[in-house]
Amino acid sequence: MSYNLFTLEDPYRVVIDIENSELGDELSGLDFSASPIERMRSGVRNGDDLRIVLDLNTETNPTSFTLAPNSELGNRLVVDLYNLDSAVKDSASIINPIRSVQSDERRNIVVAISAGHGGEDPGSIGYDGWIKEKNVTLAISRYLRDYFNSIPGYTPVMIRDGDYYVELQKRPQIARDGRADLFVAIHADWYRSSSANGVTIYALSGDRADRENARRVAEKENSSDLLGGVGGDLAIGGLDDDVALTLVSLQMAWSMEQSLIAGTRVLESMGSVSRLRRDKVQQASLQVLNSPDIPSILIETGYLTNPNEAQRLNSSGFQRNMANSIGRGVMQFFYDSPPEGTLIAWQKENGITPGSYTVKSGDSLSIIAQRFGVTVNELKSLNNLSSNTIRIGQVLTLPGGGPLQVSEHTIQRGETLSEIAVRYSVSLAGLRAANNLSSDRILVGQVLKIPTI
């Protein structure tokens, strides 16, 4: 699709010229009452071209992008009209290598959750032609939000929380505006073979990082692409290009390193609920992961073209378990190296396990167990409960929140090494090393040593 978009003033208008096109529907019945559009009109231009004019009641900042055809819709052109005031930002690019402490020295860790696709962009379509990636990713993202809302010390930020599309370049900016410590993009995959299955996690590739670094330096004088973070912001707009490139490259290297560590922790955790297609974090040139100041990972939760996996991914129970496993992996990542000034850092310094939950009105052990992807017996054993009775305000310790003071574990039927690692919040590598294991094979009745700190 070839098109041109531009704006006019006195009065404000957005004009869209589309080559070799014609209007298929009438525009007169459209309702623009909740938008800056007063009316939409169209006409033929240069014989075969279509011109669409949006008459506006205020000045806007329009952006546009195209979507490829899918099984339901053809080629699409999407135009977003943004309020000009919210689009104007400080012209200097800034970089923040170190997150500082807010006035409250026990701030929450902020996790940005980005449900893939949305709105006019359904993403992958399932084997049955009905299951859409945009719906699966939003459901898992909402369960992940609920998980972090229930854990003291964490605040989730939803990049989208409905059936609408958010441009790729705007997703990291929303995370940055929310002062996120980690960006997690949730997706589901597609493949021509229906047998493809399993979880894959991606971080940014080195080649893409180099291109992003060069772009930020080239645009540093008049860019609205602000590098956020907490405290000590360093403006690079007036710096020499070589100095600016060095600073941006150092920050990007830190972000990529942390992204790989976070992805590894999440992979280890997700292995308890789903097959891993790749047992190591992959690196790819993905625009949504290009933040130099926010560690970022993209999780392909499975394949919608695989009938069995698609049905699981479309199940609310599996979606919740998937989200809980992601949440436990993220918690382990932050417990290993908590950001300075956070509640989790304070808890670790004072020997407090961050995996705790305060009982609220309406809670029961079974509800709490389901919410966090554990069993009732695990909760009772970990909290020395002789019955299922709990009281409002009671603080329960949760498996997976931090290292538990357990020295041995006897293998039960159906357990896997990765599941045990997640339960006791240790790494697979650490569990193998403590037990001199050369592989992940374990036997029922085998006694494992659990590394403790």
C-alpha positions as CSV (number, residue, x, y, z in Angstrom):
1,M,0.0,0.0,0.0
2,S,1.4,3.4,-1.1
3,Y,0.1,6.4,0.7
4,N,1.0,9.9,1.8
5,L,-0.2,11.7,5.0
6,F,0.1,15.4,5.8
7,T,-1.6,18.1,7.9
8,L,-3.1,21.5,7.0
9,E,-4.1,24.5,9.2
10,D,-6.8,27.1,9.2
11,P,-8.8,25.0,9.7
12,Y,-7.0,22.0,11.0
13,R,-7.1,19.0,8.7
14,V,-5.4,15.6,8.2
15,V,-5.1,14.6,4.5
16,I,-4.4,11.0,3.4
17,D,-3.7,10.2,-0.3
18,I,-3.8,6.5,-1.1
19,E,-2.7,5.4,-4.6
20,N,-4.8,3.2,-6.8
21,S,-7.7,3.0,-4.3
22,E,-11.4,3.7,-4.1
23,L,-13.8,4.1,-1.2
24,G,-15.8,0.9,-0.4
25,D,-18.2,2.3,2.2
26,E,-20.1,5.5,2.9
27,L,-18.7,7.9,5.5
28,S,-21.8,9.8,6.4
29,G,-23.0,7.4,9.1
30,L,-19.8,7.4,11.2
31,D,-19.9,8.8,14.7
32,F,-17.1,11.1,15.6
33,S,-18.6,12.6,18.8
34,A,-15.8,11.3,21.1
35,S,-12.9,12.4,18.8
36,P,-11.3,15.5,17.4
37,I,-12.8,14.7,14.0
38,E,-15.7,17.0,13.0
39,R,-16.3,15.2,9.7
40,M,-14.6,12.9,7.1
41,R,-14.8,13.5,3.4
42,S,-13.3,11.8,0.3
43,G,-12.6,12.4,-3.3
44,V,-10.8,11.1,-6.4
45,R,-7.4,12.5,-7.2
46,N,-5.2,12.0,-10.2
47,G,-7.6,9.6,-11.8
48,D,-7.1,6.5,-9.7
49,D,-6.0,7.8,-6.3
50,L,-8.2,8.2,-3.2
51,R,-8.0,11.3,-1.0
52,I,-9.5,11.3,2.5
53,V,-9.7,14.5,4.5
54,L,-10.3,14.6,8.2
55,D,-11.7,18.0,9.3
56,L,-10.6,18.5,12.9
57,N,-11.7,20.8,15.8
58,T,-8.2,21.0,17.3
59,E,-4.6,20.5,16.3
60,T,-3.3,16.9,16.6
61,N,-0.1,14.9,16.1
62,P,-1.1,12.2,13.6
63,T,0.9,9.0,13.2
64,S,0.2,6.2,10.8
65,F,1.2,2.6,10.0
66,T,0.1,-0.3,7.8
67,L,-1.0,-3.8,8.8
68,A,-0.5,-6.8,6.5
69,P,-3.6,-8.9,5.6
70,N,-4.6,-11.8,7.7
71,S,-7.3,-14.5,7.4
72,E,-10.1,-12.0,8.2
73,L,-9.0,-8.6,6.9
74,G,-7.0,-7.3,4.0
75,N,-4.3,-4.6,3.9
76,R,-5.0,-1.9,6.4
77,L,-3.9,1.7,7.1
78,V,-4.2,2.8,10.7
79,V,-4.1,6.5,11.6
80,D,-3.8,7.6,15.3
81,L,-4.5,11.2,16.2
82,Y,-2.7,12.2,19.4
83,N,-3.3,15.3,21.5
84,L,-0.6,17.7,20.5
85,D,0.1,18.8,24.1
86,S,0.9,15.3,25.2
87,A,3.0,14.7,22.1
88,V,5.4,17.6,22.8
89,K,8.3,16.6,24.9
90,D,11.6,18.2,26.0
91,S,13.8,18.4,22.9
92,A,17.0,17.1,24.7
93,S,17.7,13.4,24.8
94,I,18.7,12.3,28.2
95,I,20.2,9.2,29.6
96,N,20.2,7.8,33.1
97,P,22.8,5.1,33.8
98,I,21.8,4.6,37.4
99,R,18.4,4.4,39.1
100,S,18.4,6.4,42.3
101,V,16.4,6.2,45.4
102,Q,13.0,8.0,45.6
103,S,12.1,9.9,48.7
104,D,10.5,6.7,50.0
105,E,13.4,4.4,50.3
106,R,11.3,1.3,50.0
107,R,9.7,2.0,46.6
108,N,8.0,-0.8,44.7
109,I,9.6,-2.5,41.7
110,V,7.7,-1.6,38.6
111,V,7.1,-4.2,36.0
112,A,5.7,-3.1,32.6
113,I,3.5,-5.7,30.9
114,S,2.9,-5.4,27.2
115,A,0.2,-7.6,25.7
116,G,1.2,-8.1,22.0
117,H,-0.9,-6.8,19.1
118,G,-4.5,-5.5,19.8
119,G,-7.3,-3.7,18.0
120,E,-7.0,-4.0,14.2
121,D,-3.9,-6.1,14.6
122,P,-5.0,-9.6,15.8
123,G,-1.5,-11.1,15.6
124,S,-1.3,-14.8,15.0
125,I,-4.5,-16.7,14.2
126,G,-5.1,-20.1,15.7
127,Y,-5.4,-23.4,13.9
128,D,-9.2,-23.1,14.1
129,G,-9.4,-19.6,12.6
130,W,-10.9,-18.2,15.8
131,I,-8.3,-18.0,18.5
132,K,-6.5,-14.7,18.2
133,E,-3.1,-13.9,19.6
134,K,-4.2,-10.4,20.8
135,N,-6.9,-12.0,23.1
136,V,-4.5,-14.7,24.5
137,T,-1.8,-12.2,25.3
138,L,-4.2,-9.8,27.0
139,A,-5.6,-12.5,29.2
140,I,-2.1,-13.7,30.3
141,S,-1.0,-10.1,30.8
142,R,-4.0,-9.4,33.1
143,Y,-3.3,-12.5,35.2
144,L,0.3,-11.4,35.4
145,R,-0.9,-7.9,36.5
146,D,-3.1,-9.6,39.2
147,Y,-0.1,-11.6,40.4
148,F,2.1,-8.6,41.0
149,N,-0.8,-6.6,42.5
150,S,-0.9,-9.3,45.2
151,I,2.8,-9.3,46.0
152,P,4.1,-6.5,48.3
153,G,6.9,-4.6,46.7
154,Y,5.7,-4.8,43.1
155,T,3.6,-2.5,40.9
156,P,2.5,-3.6,37.4
157,V,2.0,-1.2,34.6
158,M,-0.2,-2.4,31.7
159,I,0.9,-1.1,28.2
160,R,-2.5,-1.9,27.0
161,D,-5.5,-3.1,29.0
162,G,-8.1,-3.5,26.3
163,D,-8.6,-4.4,22.6
164,Y,-6.7,-1.6,21.0
165,Y,-3.4,-1.3,19.3
166,V,-0.4,0.5,20.7
167,E,2.4,1.3,18.3
168,L,5.7,-0.6,18.9
169,Q,7.8,2.6,19.4
170,K,5.3,3.9,22.0
171,R,5.3,0.8,24.2
172,P,8.8,1.3,25.7
173,Q,7.9,5.0,26.2
174,I,4.8,4.1,28.2
175,A,7.1,1.8,30.3
176,R,9.6,4.6,30.7
177,D,6.8,7.1,31.8
178,G,5.8,4.5,34.4
179,R,9.5,4.3,35.7
180,A,9.5,0.6,34.9
181,D,12.4,-1.6,36.2
182,L,11.6,-4.4,33.7
183,F,9.6,-4.6,30.4
184,V,7.9,-7.9,29.7
185,A,6.2,-8.4,26.3
186,I,3.7,-11.3,26.0
187,H,3.2,-12.9,22.6
188,A,2.0,-16.2,21.1
189,D,3.7,-17.6,17.9
190,W,2.7,-19.0,14.5
191,Y,4.4,-21.6,12.3
192,R,3.5,-23.4,9.1
193,S,3.9,-26.7,10.9
194,S,1.2,-27.6,13.4
195,S,3.7,-29.6,15.4
196,A,5.7,-26.6,16.5
197,N,5.3,-26.0,20.3
198,G,6.9,-24.6,23.4
199,V,8.1,-21.3,25.0
200,T,10.8,-19.0,23.6
201,I,12.1,-15.9,25.3
202,Y,13.9,-13.1,23.4
203,A,16.2,-10.2,24.3
204,L,17.6,-7.6,22.0
205,S,20.4,-8.6,19.6
206,G,23.8,-6.9,19.5
207,D,23.4,-5.7,15.9
208,R,20.0,-4.0,16.7
209,A,21.5,-2.5,19.8
210,D,24.4,-0.9,17.8
211,R,21.9,0.6,15.3
212,E,19.7,2.0,18.1
213,N,22.8,3.6,19.8
214,A,23.8,5.3,16.6
215,R,20.2,6.5,16.0
216,R,19.9,8.0,19.4
217,V,23.1,9.9,19.0
218,A,22.2,11.1,15.6
219,E,18.9,12.4,16.8
220,K,20.1,13.7,20.2
221,E,19.7,17.4,19.4
222,N,16.0,17.4,18.6
223,S,14.7,14.0,19.6
224,S,11.6,13.5,21.7
225,D,12.9,10.0,22.5
226,L,13.7,10.4,26.2
227,L,15.7,7.9,28.1
228,G,14.0,7.7,31.5
229,G,14.9,6.1,34.8
230,V,15.2,7.5,38.2
231,G,17.4,10.3,39.5
232,G,20.5,11.9,38.0
233,D,19.3,12.3,34.4
234,L,22.2,13.2,32.1
235,A,21.3,15.3,29.1
236,I,23.4,14.2,26.1
237,G,22.1,16.8,23.7
238,G,25.0,19.1,24.2
239,L,27.7,16.4,24.3
240,D,30.2,15.5,21.7
241,D,28.9,12.6,19.5
242,D,31.7,10.2,20.6
243,V,31.0,10.9,24.3
244,A,27.3,10.5,23.8
245,L,27.7,7.3,21.9
246,T,30.0,5.9,24.6
247,L,27.4,6.7,27.3
248,V,24.5,5.3,25.3
249,S,26.5,2.2,24.5
250,L,27.4,1.5,28.1
251,Q,23.8,1.9,29.2
252,M,22.6,-0.4,26.4
253,A,25.2,-3.0,27.3
254,W,23.9,-3.0,30.9
255,S,20.3,-3.3,29.7
256,M,21.1,-6.2,27.4
257,E,23.0,-8.0,30.2
258,Q,20.1,-7.7,32.6
259,S,17.6,-8.7,30.0
260,L,19.5,-12.0,29.4
261,I,19.6,-12.7,33.1
262,A,15.9,-11.8,33.6
263,G,14.9,-14.0,30.6
264,T,16.9,-16.9,32.0
265,R,15.2,-16.7,35.4
266,V,11.8,-16.6,33.7
267,L,12.6,-19.5,31.4
268,E,13.7,-21.6,34.4
269,S,10.3,-20.8,36.0
270,M,8.2,-21.4,32.9
271,G,9.7,-24.8,32.4
272,S,7.4,-26.0,35.3
273,V,4.2,-25.3,33.3
274,S,5.2,-25.6,29.6
275,R,7.7,-27.2,27.3
276,L,10.7,-24.9,26.5
277,R,11.3,-24.7,22.7
278,R,14.6,-23.0,23.4
279,D,16.3,-23.6,26.8
280,K,18.3,-20.4,26.5
281,V,17.3,-16.8,25.9
282,Q,17.4,-16.0,22.2
283,Q,18.5,-12.6,20.8
284,A,16.7,-10.9,17.9
285,S,16.2,-7.5,16.3
286,L,12.9,-6.6,17.9
287,Q,11.9,-2.9,18.1
288,V,9.9,-3.3,21.3
289,L,13.0,-4.4,23.2
290,N,15.3,-1.4,22.3
291,S,15.3,0.5,25.6
292,P,18.8,1.2,26.9
293,D,17.5,2.1,30.3
294,I,14.9,-0.7,30.9
295,P,15.8,-4.4,30.7
296,S,13.3,-5.9,28.3
297,I,12.3,-9.4,27.3
298,L,9.7,-10.8,24.9
299,I,8.0,-14.1,25.7
300,E,6.5,-16.3,23.0
301,T,4.2,-18.4,25.2
302,G,3.5,-21.1,22.6
303,Y,2.1,-21.8,19.1
304,L,-1.5,-21.1,18.2
305,T,-1.0,-23.2,15.1
306,N,-0.5,-26.3,17.3
307,P,-4.1,-27.5,18.2
308,N,-3.2,-28.8,21.7
309,E,-1.1,-25.8,22.6
310,A,-3.6,-23.4,21.3
311,Q,-6.4,-24.9,23.3
312,R,-4.2,-24.7,26.5
313,L,-3.3,-21.1,25.7
314,N,-7.0,-20.3,25.3
315,S,-7.8,-21.8,28.7
316,S,-8.1,-19.4,31.6
317,G,-6.6,-22.0,34.0
318,F,-3.5,-22.4,31.8
319,Q,-3.3,-18.6,31.2
320,R,-3.2,-18.1,35.0
321,N,-0.5,-20.8,35.5
322,M,1.5,-19.3,32.7
323,A,1.3,-15.8,34.2
324,N,2.2,-17.1,37.6
325,S,5.3,-18.9,36.3
326,I,6.4,-15.7,34.6
327,G,5.8,-13.7,37.8
328,R,7.8,-16.2,39.9
329,G,10.7,-15.9,37.4
330,V,10.6,-12.1,37.5
331,M,10.5,-12.2,41.3
332,Q,13.6,-14.5,41.4
333,F,15.4,-12.1,39.0
334,F,14.8,-9.1,41.3
335,Y,15.5,-11.1,44.5
336,D,18.9,-12.1,43.1
337,S,19.8,-8.4,42.5
338,P,17.1,-6.0,43.8
339,P,17.2,-2.4,42.6
340,E,18.6,0.0,45.2
341,G,16.0,1.6,47.4
342,T,13.2,-0.9,46.8
343,L,11.2,-2.8,49.3
344,I,12.6,-6.0,47.9
345,A,16.2,-4.7,48.5
346,W,15.3,-3.8,52.1
347,Q,13.6,-7.2,52.7
348,K,16.7,-9.1,51.4
349,E,19.1,-6.9,53.5
350,N,16.9,-7.8,56.6
351,G,16.5,-11.5,55.8
352,I,12.9,-11.2,54.9
353,T,11.6,-13.5,52.2
354,P,9.8,-11.3,49.7
355,G,7.4,-14.0,48.6
356,S,4.7,-13.3,51.1
357,Y,1.0,-12.5,50.9
358,T,-1.3,-10.8,53.4
359,V,-4.7,-12.5,53.7
360,K,-7.6,-10.3,52.7
361,S,-11.4,-10.5,53.1
362,G,-12.8,-13.3,51.0
363,D,-9.6,-15.2,50.7
364,S,-9.2,-18.9,51.2
365,L,-6.2,-21.2,51.0
366,S,-7.5,-22.7,47.8
367,I,-8.0,-19.3,46.2
368,I,-4.5,-18.1,47.2
369,A,-3.0,-21.4,46.0
370,Q,-4.7,-21.1,42.6
371,R,-3.7,-17.4,42.3
372,F,0.0,-18.2,42.8
373,G,0.2,-21.5,41.0
374,V,1.0,-23.6,44.1
375,T,-0.9,-26.4,45.9
376,V,-2.8,-26.0,49.2
377,N,-0.6,-28.6,50.8
378,E,2.5,-26.6,49.8
379,L,1.0,-23.5,51.5
380,K,0.1,-25.4,54.6
381,S,3.5,-27.1,54.9
382,L,5.5,-23.9,54.3
383,N,3.4,-22.0,56.8
384,N,3.1,-24.8,59.4
385,L,-0.8,-24.8,59.1
386,S,-2.6,-27.8,60.6
387,S,-5.9,-26.8,59.0
388,N,-7.2,-24.7,56.1
389,T,-8.3,-21.9,58.5
390,I,-6.7,-18.5,57.9
391,R,-7.5,-15.1,59.2
392,I,-7.6,-11.6,57.6
393,G,-4.2,-9.9,58.1
394,Q,-2.3,-13.1,58.4
395,V,0.9,-13.1,56.4
396,L,1.6,-16.3,54.4
397,T,5.0,-17.2,53.0
398,L,4.8,-18.2,49.3
399,P,7.0,-20.7,47.4
400,G,9.1,-18.9,44.8
401,G,9.4,-15.6,46.4
402,G,12.9,-16.0,47.8
403,P,15.3,-18.6,49.0
404,L,13.7,-20.9,51.5
405,Q,15.6,-22.4,54.4
406,V,15.3,-26.0,53.2
407,S,18.2,-28.3,53.0
408,E,16.7,-31.4,51.3
409,H,13.8,-32.4,49.0
410,T,12.5,-35.9,48.2
411,I,11.4,-36.3,44.6
412,Q,7.7,-37.0,44.2
413,R,6.0,-38.5,41.2
414,G,5.4,-36.0,38.4
415,E,8.0,-33.5,39.6
416,T,10.7,-32.0,37.3
417,L,14.0,-30.4,38.2
418,S,13.0,-27.0,36.9
419,E,9.8,-27.1,38.9
420,I,11.8,-27.9,42.1
421,A,14.2,-25.1,41.3
422,V,11.3,-22.6,40.9
423,R,9.6,-23.9,44.2
424,Y,12.8,-23.2,46.2
425,S,13.8,-20.1,44.2
426,V,17.2,-21.5,43.2
427,S,18.7,-21.6,39.7
428,L,18.8,-24.8,37.7
429,A,22.5,-24.5,37.5
430,G,22.8,-24.2,41.2
431,L,20.6,-27.2,41.8
432,R,22.6,-29.3,39.4
433,A,25.9,-28.2,41.0
434,A,24.7,-28.9,44.5
435,N,23.7,-32.5,43.5
436,N,26.5,-33.2,41.0
437,L,23.9,-33.7,38.2
438,S,25.1,-33.8,34.6
439,S,21.5,-33.6,33.3
440,D,18.0,-32.8,34.4
441,R,16.9,-36.4,34.9
442,I,15.7,-37.2,38.4
443,L,14.1,-40.3,40.0
444,V,11.1,-40.7,42.3
445,G,12.4,-41.0,45.9
446,Q,15.7,-39.3,45.1
447,V,16.8,-36.8,47.8
448,L,18.1,-33.5,46.5
449,K,20.2,-31.0,48.4
450,I,18.7,-27.5,48.1
451,P,21.3,-24.7,48.1
452,T,20.5,-22.0,50.7
453,I,21.8,-18.6,51.6
